[in-house]
Amino acid sequence: MAKKKVLIIDDDQDILETTGALLGYEGFEVYSADTVEEGMKMIDEVEPDIILLDIMFPEKKTRGFDAASEIKAKHPHLPILALTAINREYAFDFAKEDIQAEEFINKPVETERLIELINKYV
């Protein structure tokens, strides 16, 4: 059976490395991108089964919101798990309906919950 492919799009190198290593250990084939633009290119190249998408990026604090909409417009059935520290670091008022993602995962990521959600959607 082929490994499930996970694409992590996050500007935080620690998240890319630690989450990537964790998921690799759990048997997933992991790809990572530290910019939305790089991640968008990788979607077509690697055809991931699920995307872990950060919300905030240096160029625009809500770039992840835009990226989720772009991804869903092109790949409506590709599950997205939104990684966010927004509730902790910023006073943004948003609801799940504001972003096209299946689930929100608060940073720091809880390992068991992350694995559970990935398995739920792939």
NORQUI-V800472 format. One record per backbone hydrogen bond with DSSP energy under -0.5 kcal/mol. NH is the residue of the N-H (numbers start at 1). CO is the residue of the C=O. E is the energy in kcal/mol with one decimal. If there is no record, write none. Layout:
NH:CO:E
NH:CO:E
This chain:
6:29:-2.8
7:50:-2.2
8:6:-0.5
8:31:-2.8
9:7:-0.5
9:52:-3.2
10:8:-0.6
10:33:-2.2
13:11:-0.8
16:12:-2.2
17:13:-2.7
18:14:-2.9
19:15:-2.2
20:15:-0.6
20:16:-1.5
21:17:-2.4
22:18:-2.4
23:19:-2.7
24:20:-2.3
25:21:-2.4
26:22:-1.6
27:24:-1.5
28:23:-2.6
29:4:-2.6
30:28:-0.7
31:6:-2.8
33:8:-2.5
39:35:-2.2
40:36:-2.8
41:37:-1.7
42:38:-2.1
43:39:-1.6
44:40:-0.9
45:41:-1.4
46:42:-3.2
47:42:-0.6
47:43:-1.5
49:5:-2.4
50:5:-1.2
51:79:-2.2
52:7:-3.0
53:51:-0.6
53:81:-2.6
54:9:-2.8
54:52:-0.5
55:83:-1.2
57:60:-1.5
60:57:-0.9
63:60:-2.0
64:55:-3.3
65:62:-1.0
66:62:-1.3
67:63:-2.6
68:64:-2.5
69:65:-1.6
70:66:-2.3
71:67:-2.9
72:68:-2.6
73:69:-2.0
74:70:-1.4
75:71:-3.4
78:75:-1.8
79:49:-0.6
79:77:-0.7
81:51:-3.1
82:80:-0.6
82:103:-2.9
83:53:-2.9
83:81:-0.5
84:82:-0.5
84:105:-2.6
88:85:-0.8
89:85:-2.8
90:86:-2.5
94:92:-0.7
98:95:-2.3
99:96:-1.4
101:99:-1.9
102:80:-2.2
103:80:-1.1
105:82:-3.3
107:84:-2.4
111:109:-0.7
114:110:-2.4
115:111:-2.4
116:112:-2.3
117:113:-2.5
118:114:-2.5
119:115:-2.5
120:116:-1.6
121:117:-1.6
122:118:-1.4
